[in-house]
């Protein structure tokens, strides 16, 4: 296959024709692409990304009965994993009868960094932070005026010499971005700060800085939300899988403690949390890559990667909680451009950013609760494979009658690809 120049400038049909010329594509390749294009909104979808051939659909589901800070929500979730919405819904219904999810947002602070090289002495620069802050506020006022009118804007500044990189400095700027995730706003401010920084240094009779890069940080350890559930130990019986509630609570806490101490387990444990969080983030048009990157950095904040959730069993009560960074927005970006993101926000009652953070955290905790509960009772596969059964049967070409028969047959049996093949073959003889 030759290297192609100017691919992005080709029309959609020209792109597809070139792909067909170069690759051994199936006969229905083009018809499948056409099937998934939206007849009325494709022009909108084409603008989201470059070289768009069609759309890739994921299920848009809802999890009802989320009682969060005494308010009931129906939560939109976009995810392909079969058991996630079911697990969230079951956990939500249980906790709605046991006090619900209690959440609290710590802060909404976000940071960006202007990195630069500088030949001066650090002790000349560090005492000037306050003056530089005032100077940049004035220089950037055209960019920050509308954000400041909403209570946001540039809040704080630090100059940080990089000890391991002599002559390299970090100008850390702290922002509030209101209900916007704020990436474009922060990056625009940072890039616009390069020239004023040098004007400031010139006024002080100091050497000019050589800007290296200007970019926001997705590490948001201060933009966090805590979510907690708590109930009497005996009330856990519906999740105990036949175990005494006290034994279930003990095993549940022990499983969470394992994830606090063992990195291999912690990674999968936290993935279960993001099954729920990512589904809400995707549904609302937010950046799930930024959210996950921040979360995993937060999980390793003491130098060791740990579970994001914690558990306590004391005085006859079970408590389970997590704290996660969640830099989300409810205005701007895909949240306002994607028609399904708009519908998701509508389902949630048009929340502010802080409220959306709390909803996402609650869904993450719900999914984590369901996963750990399954692990210490029936095992994770029973529920997962039951819901995955239809997908497996479809892949094996089962008819609707065969699917119905298979669901009945495997209701109390272990599901596997080979077991399904054997079952279908036996019926087809």
N, C-alpha and C positions, 0 to 999 in steps of 0.2 A: 504494500500500500504506500503510495507516494505522500510526502508531506504536502499539505494543501495550505495555501495562503488566501486570506480574504474569505474564509468560510462563513464568518458572521454576516458578511454582506450579501450572501446568497439568499434567495427567497426560500420559503419552506419547501416547496416542491423541488427546487434545485438541490437543497441540502439532502433531501430524501433520495433523489436520483443519484447523487454522488455516493451516498452510503450503499445503495443497491449495487452500483458499479464495482465498489471496492470490497464489499463484504458478502459472504454467503448467507443472505437473509431468507427467512421463511416466506412462503407465498403470501401469507396473510399479514406480513409485517406492516405494510402501508395501510391496509384496511383497519388493523387494530389501532394504529395511530389516529386515524380519522375518527374511529368510534369514540375515543376518549377526548376529542376536542369538544369544547363547549360551543354550541352554535351561536349563542348570543354574547358570550363574555370572553371569547378567546383573545381578542385584542387586549383586554385588561391583563389576562394571564401572561400573554407574550411579553409584557413590559416588566414582569417581575424578575426575569432572568434572561441571559443571552442564549441564543441557539435553541430556542424552545421548539420542539417538534410537536408535542402534545401535552397532556396533563397526566399526572400519576395520582390516582385516587386512593385515599385511605378512608377507612370507616370513620364517620362522625357520629359518635354515640353520646348518650347522656347517663349520668349516675344521679339518681334522685336521692332525697332524704338526707342531704348533708346539713346537719345542724351546726352552724359555726357562729360562735358568740351569740347564741340564742336566735339566730336567723336561719331559716331554711333555704337551701339552694338546690336547684337542679343544675348539675355541673356538666358542661360540654367536654368531651374527651375525644381526641383524635389519636388512635393507636391501632396497630395491626395485630398485636399479641392478643390471643383469643380470650384469656382469662382476666385481663386487667380491669375492664369495666365491670365485669361481674363481681370481682373481688372488692372493688371500691364500693359498689352499690351495697353489697352485703355488709361490709364494715360500717358504712354510713348508716344503714338502718339500725344496726346494733347500737352504735354510739348515740344515735338520736334518742334512744330509749334510756340512755345512761349518761345524760348530762351534755352530750355533744362535744364538739371540738372547741377548745378555748385557745385563742390565738392572740398574739401581740407582736406588733412591728417595732423593732428597736429603733431604726432610723432609715432614711432614704438616701444617705450620702453615697456619692460615686466619685471616682477620681480619674484624672487624666494626667499624662506626664509629657513634658517637653524635655527631651534629652539633648544635652549639648556638651561640646568640648570647650574648655576654657583654660587659658594659660595663667590666670591669676592665682592668688592664694585664697584658700577657702575662708580664712579668718577675715578677709576683706569683704567677702560676699555675704556670709551668714548673718551679720548684724543688720543687713538691709532688707530682710524679708518683709517687714511691715510696710516700708516705703515702696518696695516693688509691688506689693499687693495693691496699694492705693493707685499706683501708676497704671497697672494693668486693668484695674476696674474702670478707670477713666478711658483708657485706650480701647477697651472692648465694649464700651457701653452701647454702641449701635447693635452689636450682636446679642447682648444680654438683656436689653431693655424689656422685650416682651416676656422673657422668662422671669425677670425680676418682678414684673407686674403680677405674675402668678405666684410670687413668694419664693422663687428659685434664683438661679444664677450662681456666680462665683462666690464661694463662701470662705475659703481658706487657702493659704499658700505655704509651702515649705521648700527650702533649698537643701538638697541632700547630696553631698559628695559621695561618689562611689568608691569606697576604700580599695576594692579589688581592681578598679580600673582608674588609675591615676589620671587626673585631668578631665574625667567624665563626671557630669553633674546631672541630677534629676531635679527638674522643677515640677514639684507635685502640686497640682491644683485640685481643689475639692469643690464639687458642685452639688446643688440641689436641682433636679430637673422636673419637679412636680409629677404630673401623671404621664409624662413622656419617659420612655426608656433612656433617651437622651444621647445616644451614641453620636448622631450627626451634629447635634448642638455642641457637645463636648469637643469633638474632633475639630469642628470649625473654630472654636475659641482657641484651642491649642495651636493650630496652625497660624491663626491670626496673631498670636502672642510672640512669634519669633522676632518680628521687626521691632515692636515696642520694647522687648527685652534688651535689644542692642542699643536702642535710643536711651534707655535708662542707664545702661552701663557707660555709655558715652558721656552722659550728664555727670556721672560720678567720677569721670576720669579713669575708668577701668578698661581693660582690654575687651575687645568684642568677643562675643560667644560665637561658636560655630555650631549651628543646630544640626543635630543628628537625626532625630525623628520626633514626631508629635503624634500621640495616639492615646485614646482612653484605655483604662485598665478594666478588664472583665473580672478582676479580683475585687469583690465588693464585701469585705468582711464586716462592714458597718451597716450595709443595706440588708438586714436580716429579719426573719420572722420566726417566732417560736410558736409551736402548736402542741397542745397537750390534751390527752384524754385520761380520765380516771374513774374508777368505779370500785365497788366492793368486790373482793376476790370471788365470793360466791356467785356474783352476777355474771361471771365469765363462762358459766356452764354451757351456753349455746355454742361456744367456740372450743370447748374442751375435748371434743371428739371421743366422749365416753370416759375420759379421765376425770378423777376428782378435781374440782376447780382449783384447789390449793396446789395440787401436783402440776396442773397445767400452768398456773401462774409461775411456779418455781422454774419449770422447764423453759417457759417463755423468757423469763429474765436471764436464765443461764445462756440461752441462745443469743440474746442481745449482748451479753457480756463477752461471749466468744467473738462476736463481731467487733467489739471494742478493742480486743487484744490481738486478733489474727487478721492480717492484711488480706489474705486470700478470701476469707469469709466476708470481710468488710466490703470488698469491692462488689461482690454479688448482693450483699445486704443493701448497699446503697443503690445499686442498680434497681432493686425492687422499689425503693423510694421514688426514683426517677421514672419508673413506669407510670406512676400517677402524675408526678409534676410535669414531665414532658408532654403528657397527653393534654393537659390543660394549657400549657405553653403553646403547643402547636395549634390547638383549637382557637386560641385567641390571637394568632398571628405574631407571637413573640419569638425571640431568638433562643431556641433550646440549646444550641451549642454554647452560647455564652453562659446560660444558666447552669449547665452541667460542668463547664470548666471552673466556674466560681465555686460550685458545690464540692467538687473533688479537691480543689485547693483548700477549702475550708475544712474538709475532713482530715487534712494533713497539717493543720495549723500548728500543732505542737511538735512537729517533726516526724510524726508517725501516722500513717493513714489508718483512720478508725471509722467505725459506724457513725452515721449522723444522728441516729436515734439512741435513746437511753431508756432504761426501765428501772422501776423501783417497786418492790413489794414490801410493805411495812404496815403494821397495825391493822391488818385485815383489808388493806386497800391496794389496788393495782394501779400504777401510774406509768404512762408511756408517753414520751415526748421527743420532739426533734427541734433543732434550730438550723435553719438553712439560709444562705444568701439567695435572694431572689430579686434581681433587678428587672422588673417588668414595667411595661407601659400600657396605657389604655387609650392613648391618643397618638396619632402619627403612624407612619410605617404601614405594614401589612394589616395591622389592627383596624385601620380605617379604609384600606384599599381592597382587601379580600372580602368578597361578599359573605363567605362562611364565617370568617372571623367576626364580621359585623353581627351575624346571627348569634354567634357564641356570646358576644358581649350583651346582646339583647336578652338571652336566656339568663344571664347572670345579673340582670338589672342595671346594666351600664355602670359597673363598679369603677371607683377610683383605683389608682395603682396600688395603694396600700391594701385595699380590700381584695384585689385580685391576688396579691402576694399571699394573703391569709387563706384564700380558697385553695390555691395551688399547694400550699404547705399541708393543708388538711387532707387533700387527696393523696399526697405523698405518704403521709402518716397512715392513712386508711389502708393503702396498698401494702405498706410495710407490715402493718398489724396482721392483715390477712395472710401474707406470705409466711411470716414467722409462726403464726398459729398453725398453718398447714404443716410446716416443717416439723414441729414438735408433736404432731398428732398423726394425721393420715398420710403425711408426705406430700410434697409439692405436685407430684405428677397426677394424682388422682383427679383433682379438679381441673388442672391444666389440660390433660389429655382428653378428658370428657368433652371439654369445649373445643379442643383441637380436632376431635373426631370427624366432624363434618368436613373440615379442610382436607384431611387425609383421605376421606372417602371420595371427595370430588377429584382429587389428584389421581385416584385409582380408577376413575371413570364409573363410579357406582351410580345406579339409577336411584330415583327417589324411593322406590320400594325397597331397594337394597339398603339404602341409608337408614330407613326406618327400622328394618330388621336388625341392622348392625347396632343401632343405638340400644335396642332392647337386649340384644345378646351380650353386649359389652357393659351393660349397666353395673354389673358387679364383678367385672373381669379386667385384667390389665390390658391396656391398649398398646399395640405396637404395629408397625408397618407390616411385618410378616404375618402377625396374627390376623390383620385385616385381609391381607391377600388370601390367606388360607380360608377364611370365612367366606369371602366372595366366590372363590373357586368352588367351594363345597356347595354353594347355592346354585351355581351355574351349570353343574353337572347334569 
